[in-house]
Amino acid sequence: MKQYLQKIGRSLMLPVAVLPAAAILMGIGYWIDPAGWGAGSPLAAFLIKAGSSVITNMSILFAVGIALGMSKEKDGSAALSGLVAFLVVTTLLSPESVAMLQGLDANEVNPAFGNIDNQFIGILSGLVAASMFNRFSKVELPDAFAFFSGKRLVPIVTAVAMLLVSLILFFVWPLIYSWLVAFGEGISELGAAGAGLYGFFNRLLIPTGLHHALNSVFWFDVIGLNDIGNFWAGTGTKGTTGMYQAGFFPVMMFGLPAAALAMYHSANSKKKKQVASLMLAAGFASFFTGVTEPLEFAFMFVAPGLFVVHALLTGISLAIAATFHWTAGFGFSAGFIDFVLSSRLPLANEPYMLLLQGLAFAVIYYFLFRFLIAKFNLMTPGREDDREERDGEEEAQADSGAIEYNENEWKFFRIASAIYEGLGGDANVVSVDNCVTRLRVEVEDMEAVDQSKIKSTGIAGINVVGPQSIQVIVGPQVQFIAEEIEKIRKR
């Protein structure tokens, strides 16, 4: 299980890498036009929309990234299947679709379905797609359906699998969502302790997307709290309104960037430069804009215990700020931009104390993260075991004797080896591609091609189409032969 979670974490590094830049673009746009979110400034609108094209579609990126990273061959058809999986579940469980299924008006649909396109669904879609790829990408269908064999089959079976997943979520997702809303309503009456519990569960639920259920209780007007709206409108109580926002500032502006520094210092020396670029960008995004996902998703799966510690510290931060009635608010997130903007509002109460609290939390985060990473040998970015990190790369590059083949794969390998040798091998083959039934090969010297050897494999025929171009007519199984030749060429 530990290795499985670490593999998920490594798979997320590709989509996570693009998030900091997008967050900074949105932050700058919001700084230019904090009230209109781009409506009052074309430049702000340009930056906000550019950044939000990535940030608001984070779940899609996760679906594609997880599908690609968790598949054995890191193949594009796995990534496509991840996208298919996500589109199936989010379309089937969108409020409009659910309204039709239940025979209701769209406004009467459970609010849970309005938050179905979240990071958890993206990760789940990617995992299902990768599983389908690993299971079905080598399946050979009867000749009548051979066009759909192998990798073309994967998106199809992925879509079918997501029908079952969607059916389960149709009943389970609203139950969990509604329970969390009820839980939020209960802890809202606990004062500072309730703020602390909210902060803890807000972070803990980030991987599932269900933190939106809690946010709706505390930040918006579900039960009358409307902490964000009242704070910015100046209609609440000074020192109280904003208590469900203020404690995030010390964590997002100071704690997480300090954690990023700790992870950088804990990385293996040969990987420090690579880790530094990610941590610097993600840490700056967290401080400047309050967008923490680039940092959190960088370690939440590879070191889940560390993420629980982060959630605990977030809860403590909210409880401390609420106890001492230090308040500030945000319209975007708890970063430097919103701190500066909100600190001038009437309901901001001693916001500078949040900066002092933040400095203390930076020290706590840094030393606690460094201690825990070293003590428990946590696989944070840059500390991955080299052998684990390569995953299946050794198998793909090893000689044929080190590769385990089933009966069909061994047959394809033998045929591919003979064809490749007949084509002249590495010394003669320039490129290999395939269509539905044929290998399309470019060679250096047509005289070096041994056509009789190629024909001895039982192929349907050979077509020389140019002085350096030859087609090997294999039939509907050509994809599998092409894959084996590609493996041979990489050795």
Order of alpha helices (4+ residues) and beta strands (2+ residues): alpha-alpha-alpha-alpha-alpha-alpha-alpha-alpha-alpha-alpha-alpha-alpha-alpha-alpha-alpha-alpha-alpha-alpha-alpha-alpha-beta-beta-alpha-beta-beta-alpha
